[in-house]
Amino acid sequence: MNASPSGRDARAWVEVDLAAVVENARTVARVAGTRLLPVVKANAYGVGAVAVSRALEPLEPWGYGVATIEEGAELRAAGIARPVLVFMPARPDLFEAYHALRLTPALGDRASIGAWIAREGRGGAFHLEIDTGMGRSGVRWDEVEPLAHLVDTPYLEGCYTHFHSADRGDGSADAQLERFKAAVARLVRRPSILHVANSAAAFRGRPFAQDMIRPGIYLYGASAGEGLPSGKPAIALRARVVSVRKVRRGESVSYGASWTASRDTTVATLAIGYADGVRRLLGREAAATVVLSGARCPVVGRVTMDLTMVDVGAGRAAVGDVATLIGEADGLGNTLDQVAAWSGALPHELLAGLGPRLPRLYR
């Protein structure tokens, strides 16, 4: 490999195991027993939407889920021909872009549905979003009936809803599913595709599978939810040591002097910070560690924009050494879920926040 900041000679990078992503997709599809709509919005949660979609093509998913027109355009430019469902509520002034890119809109109000259908027969397929308790977009489950005749059209390809707490297993998803089924029953015709299940719901039994599931975070190696399985680890986050220094007992490290050495020690500085997606308060948790030279080294002080400090103690560290923040090295490692917990963040939040300054290396 050439010496280049785009590869493992970079100061920090994300390694992506596409085979693990594919294995996770196979697993969740097997459990649910239905077709896949892999969610690749937000650049596949930061993993790489084009790379992930291409890797999943042999599984013959129904299509791919994105959040924006721009994300759909990226898949089309990469040669992805399957349906692309855009979950952002569609605006009528952007309908020409949907049509030109062959994107499927999510519609959830009378005005946008009417405008889509009225486009001189050029509207194409759309999916009706039904709000069963999320409270952010879509037609309310108990207000579907007045729209039933408007959506009595062959353009209505699918209906879907989104659960607010399927990862908690508190029964709320069951209640939302019943609302969804009652709403669909009020339609003049049942569309060909019903889909409700995110990663968590996909593992909660066949009633949630419907005609298609929408796995997201599980594909990328995180837990699907409380009491549910984790995906095979799919990413590793690594950074190089750029400075090694002695810190004496009583001396502090980083902004706010929030960490003070309790003994004479060695601190290594890693070339990664919150501009790359490492959370600023990661070091507030005493348990937060990285793997460096075969040992666990605690993160100390506040993470800065470009740099993170770790306490090496009596261990070894030299400029150029590679530390692992997420993933495995030397038989040790941290999962995405664990680092997210230390960061006070959701795994989705942490993963999607890994910045564009970090090259993605695929295998």
JOFEN-V305222 format. One record per helix or strand. SS is the DSSP state (2 for helix, 1 for strand). FROM is the first residue (numbers start at 0). TO is the last residue. If there is no record, write none. Layout:
ss = {SS & SS}
from = {FROM & FROM}
to = {TO & TO}
This chain:
ss = {1 & 2 & 1 & 2 & 2 & 1 & 2 & 1 & 2 & 1 & 2 & 1 & 1 & 2 & 2 & 1 & 2 & 1 & 2 & 2 & 1 & 2 & 1 & 1 & 1 & 1 & 2 & 1 & 1 & 2 & 2 & 1 & 1 & 1 & 1 & 1 & 2 & 2 & 1}
from = {11 & 17 & 34 & 40 & 48 & 62 & 68 & 82 & 91 & 103 & 109 & 125 & 138 & 140 & 144 & 155 & 171 & 192 & 198 & 205 & 211 & 216 & 222 & 229 & 234 & 251 & 254 & 258 & 264 & 273 & 281 & 288 & 294 & 307 & 321 & 331 & 335 & 346 & 358}
to = {15 & 31 & 38 & 44 & 58 & 65 & 76 & 88 & 100 & 106 & 116 & 130 & 139 & 142 & 146 & 159 & 184 & 196 & 201 & 208 & 212 & 219 & 222 & 229 & 246 & 252 & 256 & 259 & 269 & 275 & 283 & 291 & 299 & 310 & 328 & 333 & 342 & 351 & 361}
